[in-house]
Amino acid sequence: MNNFDYEWIVNERGILLDPEFDSDSLGWKGGDYFKLVNVNGRQYLVRQDKLIKFIKDGELFLHKSVDKL
């Protein structure tokens, strides 16, 4: 799928997607995790499994809990 009419803002904090971009059509949900990988010299965002999201959320919870001690 090639999309030429989208305008995205990219900076060191992230990527702001075009309002017309329909992430629902790809099955993406708020809170999904993506990993940036290099494929033959090109950058590629790969959505991570829901188990990875569960583990990462748990890590964040543990770090916050330890910081309160």
PyMOL Python script that loads the backbone (N, CA, C, O; Angstrom):
from pymol import cmd

cmd.read_pdbstr("""\
ATOM      1  N   MET A   1       0.852  -1.166   0.000  1.00  0.00           N
ATOM      2  CA  MET A   1       0.000   0.000   0.000  1.00  0.00           C
ATOM      3  C   MET A   1       0.899   1.230   0.000  1.00  0.00           C
ATOM      4  O   MET A   1       1.642   1.463   0.953  1.00  0.00           O
ATOM      5  N   ASN A   2       0.830   2.004  -1.055  1.00  0.00           N
ATOM      6  CA  ASN A   2       1.569   3.259  -1.146  1.00  0.00           C
ATOM      7  C   ASN A   2       0.616   4.417  -0.889  1.00  0.00           C
ATOM      8  O   ASN A   2      -0.468   4.481  -1.467  1.00  0.00           O
ATOM      9  N   ASN A   3       1.023   5.322  -0.026  1.00  0.00           N
ATOM     10  CA  ASN A   3       0.207   6.477   0.320  1.00  0.00           C
ATOM     11  C   ASN A   3       1.028   7.728   0.076  1.00  0.00           C
ATOM     12  O   ASN A   3       2.000   7.982   0.786  1.00  0.00           O
ATOM     13  N   PHE A   4       0.649   8.507  -0.916  1.00  0.00           N
ATOM     14  CA  PHE A   4       1.430   9.673  -1.295  1.00  0.00           C
ATOM     15  C   PHE A   4       0.811  10.985  -0.827  1.00  0.00           C
ATOM     16  O   PHE A   4       1.497  12.007  -0.800  1.00  0.00           O
ATOM     17  N   ASP A   5      -0.443  10.982  -0.466  1.00  0.00           N
ATOM     18  CA  ASP A   5      -1.122  12.227  -0.131  1.00  0.00           C
ATOM     19  C   ASP A   5      -1.142  12.531   1.353  1.00  0.00           C
ATOM     20  O   ASP A   5      -1.761  13.513   1.763  1.00  0.00           O
ATOM     21  N   TYR A   6      -0.488  11.729   2.167  1.00  0.00           N
ATOM     22  CA  TYR A   6      -0.474  11.970   3.604  1.00  0.00           C
ATOM     23  C   TYR A   6       0.657  12.924   3.977  1.00  0.00           C
ATOM     24  O   TYR A   6       1.739  12.890   3.390  1.00  0.00           O
ATOM     25  N   GLU A   7       0.384  13.772   4.960  1.00  0.00           N
ATOM     26  CA  GLU A   7       1.415  14.649   5.510  1.00  0.00           C
ATOM     27  C   GLU A   7       1.645  14.247   6.952  1.00  0.00           C
ATOM     28  O   GLU A   7       0.732  14.331   7.773  1.00  0.00           O
ATOM     29  N   TRP A   8       2.847  13.813   7.266  1.00  0.00           N
ATOM     30  CA  TRP A   8       3.196  13.382   8.611  1.00  0.00           C
ATOM     31  C   TRP A   8       4.252  14.308   9.174  1.00  0.00           C
ATOM     32  O   TRP A   8       5.096  14.816   8.436  1.00  0.00           O
ATOM     33  N   ILE A   9       4.212  14.528  10.466  1.00  0.00           N
ATOM     34  CA  ILE A   9       5.237  15.322  11.143  1.00  0.00           C
ATOM     35  C   ILE A   9       6.124  14.339  11.898  1.00  0.00           C
ATOM     36  O   ILE A   9       5.646  13.555  12.718  1.00  0.00           O
ATOM     37  N   VAL A  10       7.416  14.391  11.612  1.00  0.00           N
ATOM     38  CA  VAL A  10       8.371  13.476  12.223  1.00  0.00           C
ATOM     39  C   VAL A  10       9.400  14.297  12.988  1.00  0.00           C
ATOM     40  O   VAL A  10      10.005  15.220  12.443  1.00  0.00           O
ATOM     41  N   ASN A  11       9.592  13.948  14.266  1.00  0.00           N
ATOM     42  CA  ASN A  11      10.652  14.588  15.053  1.00  0.00           C
ATOM     43  C   ASN A  11      11.213  13.566  16.037  1.00  0.00           C
ATOM     44  O   ASN A  11      10.848  12.391  15.987  1.00  0.00           O
ATOM     45  N   GLU A  12      12.095  14.007  16.926  1.00  0.00           N
ATOM     46  CA  GLU A  12      12.765  13.075  17.836  1.00  0.00           C
ATOM     47  C   GLU A  12      11.805  12.417  18.836  1.00  0.00           C
ATOM     48  O   GLU A  12      12.147  11.388  19.418  1.00  0.00           O
ATOM     49  N   ARG A  13      10.639  12.974  19.040  1.00  0.00           N
ATOM     50  CA  ARG A  13       9.669  12.414  19.991  1.00  0.00           C
ATOM     51  C   ARG A  13       8.747  11.394  19.354  1.00  0.00           C
ATOM     52  O   ARG A  13       8.214  10.532  20.053  1.00  0.00           O
ATOM     53  N   GLY A  14       8.544  11.466  18.044  1.00  0.00           N
ATOM     54  CA  GLY A  14       7.643  10.512  17.410  1.00  0.00           C
ATOM     55  C   GLY A  14       7.177  10.960  16.042  1.00  0.00           C
ATOM     56  O   GLY A  14       7.771  11.840  15.419  1.00  0.00           O
ATOM     57  N   ILE A  15       6.109  10.341  15.590  1.00  0.00           N
ATOM     58  CA  ILE A  15       5.523  10.616  14.283  1.00  0.00           C
ATOM     59  C   ILE A  15       4.064  10.995  14.494  1.00  0.00           C
ATOM     60  O   ILE A  15       3.298  10.225  15.073  1.00  0.00           O
ATOM     61  N   LEU A  16       3.681  12.164  14.032  1.00  0.00           N
ATOM     62  CA  LEU A  16       2.291  12.604  14.093  1.00  0.00           C
ATOM     63  C   LEU A  16       1.657  12.252  12.748  1.00  0.00           C
ATOM     64  O   LEU A  16       2.027  12.798  11.709  1.00  0.00           O
ATOM     65  N   LEU A  17       0.700  11.334  12.789  1.00  0.00           N
ATOM     66  CA  LEU A  17       0.090  10.851  11.554  1.00  0.00           C
ATOM     67  C   LEU A  17      -0.924  11.842  11.007  1.00  0.00           C
ATOM     68  O   LEU A  17      -1.511  12.627  11.753  1.00  0.00           O
ATOM     69  N   ASP A  18      -1.120  11.797   9.709  1.00  0.00           N
ATOM     70  CA  ASP A  18      -2.103  12.627   9.029  1.00  0.00           C
ATOM     71  C   ASP A  18      -3.498  12.289   9.558  1.00  0.00           C
ATOM     72  O   ASP A  18      -3.800  11.118   9.786  1.00  0.00           O
ATOM     73  N   PRO A  19      -4.360  13.306   9.756  1.00  0.00           N
ATOM     74  CA  PRO A  19      -5.712  13.037  10.260  1.00  0.00           C
ATOM     75  C   PRO A  19      -6.521  12.083   9.374  1.00  0.00           C
ATOM     76  O   PRO A  19      -7.421  11.399   9.862  1.00  0.00           O
ATOM     77  N   GLU A  20      -6.209  12.035   8.096  1.00  0.00           N
ATOM     78  CA  GLU A  20      -6.946  11.159   7.180  1.00  0.00           C
ATOM     79  C   GLU A  20      -6.441   9.713   7.198  1.00  0.00           C
ATOM     80  O   GLU A  20      -7.086   8.826   6.638  1.00  0.00           O
ATOM     81  N   PHE A  21      -5.303   9.473   7.832  1.00  0.00           N
ATOM     82  CA  PHE A  21      -4.749   8.124   7.898  1.00  0.00           C
ATOM     83  C   PHE A  21      -5.662   7.248   8.750  1.00  0.00           C
ATOM     84  O   PHE A  21      -5.947   7.593   9.897  1.00  0.00           O
ATOM     85  N   ASP A  22      -6.123   6.127   8.214  1.00  0.00           N
ATOM     86  CA  ASP A  22      -7.072   5.260   8.899  1.00  0.00           C
ATOM     87  C   ASP A  22      -6.359   4.045   9.489  1.00  0.00           C
ATOM     88  O   ASP A  22      -6.250   3.003   8.843  1.00  0.00           O
ATOM     89  N   SER A  23      -5.876   4.191  10.721  1.00  0.00           N
ATOM     90  CA  SER A  23      -5.168   3.084  11.368  1.00  0.00           C
ATOM     91  C   SER A  23      -6.122   1.946  11.718  1.00  0.00           C
ATOM     92  O   SER A  23      -5.688   0.803  11.856  1.00  0.00           O
ATOM     93  N   ASP A  24      -7.412   2.239  11.862  1.00  0.00           N
ATOM     94  CA  ASP A  24      -8.393   1.190  12.150  1.00  0.00           C
ATOM     95  C   ASP A  24      -8.449   0.154  11.025  1.00  0.00           C
ATOM     96  O   ASP A  24      -8.673  -1.031  11.275  1.00  0.00           O
ATOM     97  N   SER A  25      -8.247   0.605   9.792  1.00  0.00           N
ATOM     98  CA  SER A  25      -8.299  -0.326   8.662  1.00  0.00           C
ATOM     99  C   SER A  25      -7.144  -1.331   8.710  1.00  0.00           C
ATOM    100  O   SER A  25      -7.199  -2.378   8.066  1.00  0.00           O
ATOM    101  N   LEU A  26      -6.092  -1.002   9.484  1.00  0.00           N
ATOM    102  CA  LEU A  26      -4.955  -1.908   9.642  1.00  0.00           C
ATOM    103  C   LEU A  26      -5.076  -2.751  10.907  1.00  0.00           C
ATOM    104  O   LEU A  26      -4.245  -3.623  11.163  1.00  0.00           O
ATOM    105  N   GLY A  27      -6.117  -2.485  11.697  1.00  0.00           N
ATOM    106  CA  GLY A  27      -6.281  -3.213  12.947  1.00  0.00           C
ATOM    107  C   GLY A  27      -5.453  -2.654  14.086  1.00  0.00           C
ATOM    108  O   GLY A  27      -5.334  -3.293  15.132  1.00  0.00           O
ATOM    109  N   TRP A  28      -4.872  -1.463  13.903  1.00  0.00           N
ATOM    110  CA  TRP A  28      -4.082  -0.835  14.959  1.00  0.00           C
ATOM    111  C   TRP A  28      -5.014  -0.253  16.010  1.00  0.00           C
ATOM    112  O   TRP A  28      -6.081   0.272  15.690  1.00  0.00           O
ATOM    113  N   LYS A  29      -4.599  -0.353  17.272  1.00  0.00           N
ATOM    114  CA  LYS A  29      -5.368   0.176  18.390  1.00  0.00           C
ATOM    115  C   LYS A  29      -4.463   1.087  19.229  1.00  0.00           C
ATOM    116  O   LYS A  29      -3.240   0.947  19.218  1.00  0.00           O
ATOM    117  N   GLY A  30      -5.082   2.014  19.948  1.00  0.00           N
ATOM    118  CA  GLY A  30      -4.325   2.840  20.870  1.00  0.00           C
ATOM    119  C   GLY A  30      -3.617   1.962  21.885  1.00  0.00           C
ATOM    120  O   GLY A  30      -4.223   1.038  22.427  1.00  0.00           O
ATOM    121  N   GLY A  31      -2.349   2.231  22.153  1.00  0.00           N
ATOM    122  CA  GLY A  31      -1.577   1.428  23.098  1.00  0.00           C
ATOM    123  C   GLY A  31      -0.772   0.325  22.451  1.00  0.00           C
ATOM    124  O   GLY A  31       0.008  -0.341  23.132  1.00  0.00           O
ATOM    125  N   ASP A  32      -0.936   0.106  21.130  1.00  0.00           N
ATOM    126  CA  ASP A  32      -0.117  -0.894  20.440  1.00  0.00           C
ATOM    127  C   ASP A  32       1.353  -0.503  20.538  1.00  0.00           C
ATOM    128  O   ASP A  32       1.693   0.679  20.587  1.00  0.00           O
ATOM    129  N   TYR A  33       2.216  -1.513  20.564  1.00  0.00           N
ATOM    130  CA  TYR A  33       3.658  -1.294  20.576  1.00  0.00           C
ATOM    131  C   TYR A  33       4.229  -1.601  19.201  1.00  0.00           C
ATOM    132  O   TYR A  33       3.827  -2.561  18.545  1.00  0.00           O
ATOM    133  N   PHE A  34       5.176  -0.767  18.777  1.00  0.00           N
ATOM    134  CA  PHE A  34       5.870  -0.965  17.507  1.00  0.00           C
ATOM    135  C   PHE A  34       7.366  -0.959  17.758  1.00  0.00           C
ATOM    136  O   PHE A  34       7.859  -0.251  18.636  1.00  0.00           O
ATOM    137  N   LYS A  35       8.070  -1.741  16.992  1.00  0.00           N
ATOM    138  CA  LYS A  35       9.524  -1.815  17.079  1.00  0.00           C
ATOM    139  C   LYS A  35      10.107  -1.319  15.767  1.00  0.00           C
ATOM    140  O   LYS A  35       9.663  -1.723  14.693  1.00  0.00           O
ATOM    141  N   LEU A  36      11.099  -0.446  15.851  1.00  0.00           N
ATOM    142  CA  LEU A  36      11.769   0.063  14.661  1.00  0.00           C
ATOM    143  C   LEU A  36      12.887  -0.901  14.291  1.00  0.00           C
ATOM    144  O   LEU A  36      13.802  -1.129  15.083  1.00  0.00           O
ATOM    145  N   VAL A  37      12.817  -1.468  13.089  1.00  0.00           N
ATOM    146  CA  VAL A  37      13.828  -2.417  12.624  1.00  0.00           C
ATOM    147  C   VAL A  37      14.388  -1.947  11.284  1.00  0.00           C
ATOM    148  O   VAL A  37      13.769  -1.157  10.572  1.00  0.00           O
ATOM    149  N   ASN A  38      15.561  -2.449  10.968  1.00  0.00           N
ATOM    150  CA  ASN A  38      16.208  -2.132   9.701  1.00  0.00           C
ATOM    151  C   ASN A  38      16.073  -3.335   8.779  1.00  0.00           C
ATOM    152  O   ASN A  38      16.527  -4.429   9.112  1.00  0.00           O
ATOM    153  N   VAL A  39      15.448  -3.134   7.617  1.00  0.00           N
ATOM    154  CA  VAL A  39      15.269  -4.199   6.637  1.00  0.00           C
ATOM    155  C   VAL A  39      15.935  -3.758   5.343  1.00  0.00           C
ATOM    156  O   VAL A  39      15.439  -2.873   4.646  1.00  0.00           O
ATOM    157  N   ASN A  40      17.063  -4.382   5.030  1.00  0.00           N
ATOM    158  CA  ASN A  40      17.810  -4.057   3.806  1.00  0.00           C
ATOM    159  C   ASN A  40      18.073  -2.556   3.670  1.00  0.00           C
ATOM    160  O   ASN A  40      17.910  -1.978   2.595  1.00  0.00           O
ATOM    161  N   GLY A  41      18.481  -1.939   4.778  1.00  0.00           N
ATOM    162  CA  GLY A  41      18.833  -0.523   4.758  1.00  0.00           C
ATOM    163  C   GLY A  41      17.652   0.434   4.871  1.00  0.00           C
ATOM    164  O   GLY A  41      17.840   1.649   4.793  1.00  0.00           O
ATOM    165  N   ARG A  42      16.448  -0.082   5.051  1.00  0.00           N
ATOM    166  CA  ARG A  42      15.256   0.772   5.195  1.00  0.00           C
ATOM    167  C   ARG A  42      14.683   0.604   6.592  1.00  0.00           C
ATOM    168  O   ARG A  42      14.700  -0.490   7.156  1.00  0.00           O
ATOM    169  N   GLN A  43      14.177   1.699   7.142  1.00  0.00           N
ATOM    170  CA  GLN A  43      13.551   1.664   8.456  1.00  0.00           C
ATOM    171  C   GLN A  43      12.127   1.140   8.319  1.00  0.00           C
ATOM    172  O   GLN A  43      11.415   1.494   7.379  1.00  0.00           O
ATOM    173  N   TYR A  44      11.714   0.288   9.270  1.00  0.00           N
ATOM    174  CA  TYR A  44      10.423  -0.368   9.196  1.00  0.00           C
ATOM    175  C   TYR A  44       9.851  -0.477  10.602  1.00  0.00           C
ATOM    176  O   TYR A  44      10.522  -0.966  11.511  1.00  0.00           O
ATOM    177  N   LEU A  45       8.605  -0.022  10.788  1.00  0.00           N
ATOM    178  CA  LEU A  45       7.928  -0.174  12.071  1.00  0.00           C
ATOM    179  C   LEU A  45       7.132  -1.471  12.054  1.00  0.00           C
ATOM    180  O   LEU A  45       6.292  -1.686  11.179  1.00  0.00           O
ATOM    181  N   VAL A  46       7.403  -2.332  13.028  1.00  0.00           N
ATOM    182  CA  VAL A  46       6.747  -3.635  13.106  1.00  0.00           C
ATOM    183  C   VAL A  46       5.911  -3.667  14.381  1.00  0.00           C
ATOM    184  O   VAL A  46       6.437  -3.470  15.476  1.00  0.00           O
ATOM    185  N   ARG A  47       4.613  -3.916  14.241  1.00  0.00           N
ATOM    186  CA  ARG A  47       3.749  -3.999  15.415  1.00  0.00           C
ATOM    187  C   ARG A  47       4.099  -5.248  16.208  1.00  0.00           C
ATOM    188  O   ARG A  47       4.266  -6.331  15.647  1.00  0.00           O
ATOM    189  N   GLN A  48       4.209  -5.080  17.519  1.00  0.00           N
ATOM    190  CA  GLN A  48       4.593  -6.170  18.399  1.00  0.00           C
ATOM    191  C   GLN A  48       3.362  -6.936  18.892  1.00  0.00           C
ATOM    192  O   GLN A  48       2.258  -6.395  18.947  1.00  0.00           O
ATOM    193  N   ASP A  49       3.571  -8.170  19.240  1.00  0.00           N
ATOM    194  CA  ASP A  49       2.524  -9.042  19.751  1.00  0.00           C
ATOM    195  C   ASP A  49       1.924  -8.466  21.040  1.00  0.00           C
ATOM    196  O   ASP A  49       2.602  -7.751  21.778  1.00  0.00           O
ATOM    197  N   LYS A  50       0.661  -8.779  21.304  1.00  0.00           N
ATOM    198  CA  LYS A  50      -0.010  -8.277  22.510  1.00  0.00           C
ATOM    199  C   LYS A  50       0.669  -8.765  23.782  1.00  0.00           C
ATOM    200  O   LYS A  50       0.569  -8.104  24.816  1.00  0.00           O
ATOM    201  N   LEU A  51       1.355  -9.898  23.736  1.00  0.00           N
ATOM    202  CA  LEU A  51       2.090 -10.378  24.898  1.00  0.00           C
ATOM    203  C   LEU A  51       3.226  -9.414  25.233  1.00  0.00           C
ATOM    204  O   LEU A  51       3.501  -9.164  26.406  1.00  0.00           O
ATOM    205  N   ILE A  52       3.884  -8.873  24.210  1.00  0.00           N
ATOM    206  CA  ILE A  52       4.949  -7.888  24.433  1.00  0.00           C
ATOM    207  C   ILE A  52       4.370  -6.661  25.120  1.00  0.00           C
ATOM    208  O   ILE A  52       4.985  -6.122  26.040  1.00  0.00           O
ATOM    209  N   LYS A  53       3.187  -6.208  24.684  1.00  0.00           N
ATOM    210  CA  LYS A  53       2.536  -5.066  25.318  1.00  0.00           C
ATOM    211  C   LYS A  53       2.280  -5.355  26.789  1.00  0.00           C
ATOM    212  O   LYS A  53       2.544  -4.509  27.643  1.00  0.00           O
ATOM    213  N   PHE A  54       1.774  -6.531  27.088  1.00  0.00           N
ATOM    214  CA  PHE A  54       1.492  -6.921  28.467  1.00  0.00           C
ATOM    215  C   PHE A  54       2.772  -6.886  29.309  1.00  0.00           C
ATOM    216  O   PHE A  54       2.768  -6.375  30.429  1.00  0.00           O
ATOM    217  N   ILE A  55       3.853  -7.425  28.772  1.00  0.00           N
ATOM    218  CA  ILE A  55       5.132  -7.461  29.495  1.00  0.00           C
ATOM    219  C   ILE A  55       5.665  -6.045  29.708  1.00  0.00           C
ATOM    220  O   ILE A  55       6.100  -5.704  30.808  1.00  0.00           O
ATOM    221  N   LYS A  56       5.634  -5.221  28.662  1.00  0.00           N
ATOM    222  CA  LYS A  56       6.140  -3.850  28.770  1.00  0.00           C
ATOM    223  C   LYS A  56       5.317  -3.028  29.753  1.00  0.00           C
ATOM    224  O   LYS A  56       5.878  -2.249  30.524  1.00  0.00           O
ATOM    225  N   ASP A  57       4.003  -3.187  29.739  1.00  0.00           N
ATOM    226  CA  ASP A  57       3.155  -2.480  30.701  1.00  0.00           C
ATOM    227  C   ASP A  57       3.498  -2.919  32.124  1.00  0.00           C
ATOM    228  O   ASP A  57       3.531  -2.091  33.034  1.00  0.00           O
ATOM    229  N   GLY A  58       3.750  -4.205  32.322  1.00  0.00           N
ATOM    230  CA  GLY A  58       4.136  -4.720  33.635  1.00  0.00           C
ATOM    231  C   GLY A  58       5.461  -4.159  34.097  1.00  0.00           C
ATOM    232  O   GLY A  58       5.623  -3.841  35.275  1.00  0.00           O
ATOM    233  N   GLU A  59       6.427  -4.032  33.174  1.00  0.00           N
ATOM    234  CA  GLU A  59       7.724  -3.441  33.514  1.00  0.00           C
ATOM    235  C   GLU A  59       7.548  -2.005  33.982  1.00  0.00           C
ATOM    236  O   GLU A  59       8.150  -1.597  34.974  1.00  0.00           O
ATOM    237  N   LEU A  60       6.731  -1.240  33.278  1.00  0.00           N
ATOM    238  CA  LEU A  60       6.481   0.148  33.642  1.00  0.00           C
ATOM    239  C   LEU A  60       5.849   0.227  35.026  1.00  0.00           C
ATOM    240  O   LEU A  60       6.235   1.072  35.834  1.00  0.00           O
ATOM    241  N   PHE A  61       4.886  -0.641  35.307  1.00  0.00           N
ATOM    242  CA  PHE A  61       4.237  -0.673  36.615  1.00  0.00           C
ATOM    243  C   PHE A  61       5.256  -0.975  37.710  1.00  0.00           C
ATOM    244  O   PHE A  61       5.249  -0.329  38.757  1.00  0.00           O
ATOM    245  N   LEU A  62       6.133  -1.955  37.474  1.00  0.00           N
ATOM    246  CA  LEU A  62       7.141  -2.309  38.464  1.00  0.00           C
ATOM    247  C   LEU A  62       8.110  -1.163  38.724  1.00  0.00           C
ATOM    248  O   LEU A  62       8.459  -0.894  39.873  1.00  0.00           O
ATOM    249  N   HIS A  63       8.546  -0.485  37.662  1.00  0.00           N
ATOM    250  CA  HIS A  63       9.469   0.651  37.830  1.00  0.00           C
ATOM    251  C   HIS A  63       8.824   1.755  38.655  1.00  0.00           C
ATOM    252  O   HIS A  63       9.469   2.341  39.524  1.00  0.00           O
ATOM    253  N   LYS A  64       7.564   2.040  38.390  1.00  0.00           N
ATOM    254  CA  LYS A  64       6.858   3.085  39.159  1.00  0.00           C
ATOM    255  C   LYS A  64       6.699   2.675  40.602  1.00  0.00           C
ATOM    256  O   LYS A  64       6.813   3.513  41.497  1.00  0.00           O
ATOM    257  N   SER A  65       6.436   1.389  40.852  1.00  0.00           N
ATOM    258  CA  SER A  65       6.265   0.883  42.220  1.00  0.00           C
ATOM    259  C   SER A  65       7.575   0.956  42.996  1.00  0.00           C
ATOM    260  O   SER A  65       7.577   1.324  44.171  1.00  0.00           O
ATOM    261  N   VAL A  66       8.674   0.614  42.358  1.00  0.00           N
ATOM    262  CA  VAL A  66       9.986   0.632  43.011  1.00  0.00           C
ATOM    263  C   VAL A  66      10.386   2.078  43.315  1.00  0.00           C
ATOM    264  O   VAL A  66      10.978   2.350  44.360  1.00  0.00           O
ATOM    265  N   ASP A  67      10.067   3.005  42.409  1.00  0.00           N
ATOM    266  CA  ASP A  67      10.419   4.406  42.628  1.00  0.00           C
ATOM    267  C   ASP A  67       9.721   4.992  43.851  1.00  0.00           C
ATOM    268  O   ASP A  67      10.222   5.941  44.454  1.00  0.00           O
ATOM    269  N   LYS A  68       8.565   4.435  44.225  1.00  0.00           N
ATOM    270  CA  LYS A  68       7.811   4.952  45.377  1.00  0.00           C
ATOM    271  C   LYS A  68       8.384   4.456  46.703  1.00  0.00           C
ATOM    272  O   LYS A  68       8.080   5.015  47.757  1.00  0.00           O
ATOM    273  N   LEU A  69       9.212   3.409  46.656  1.00  0.00           N
ATOM    274  CA  LEU A  69       9.767   2.828  47.907  1.00  0.00           C
ATOM    275  C   LEU A  69      10.776   3.732  48.545  1.00  0.00           C
ATOM    276  O   LEU A  69      11.331   3.397  49.591  1.00  0.00           O
TER     277      LEU A  69
END
""", "prot")
cmd.dss("prot")
cmd.show_as("cartoon", "prot")
cmd.util.cbc("prot")
cmd.orient("prot")
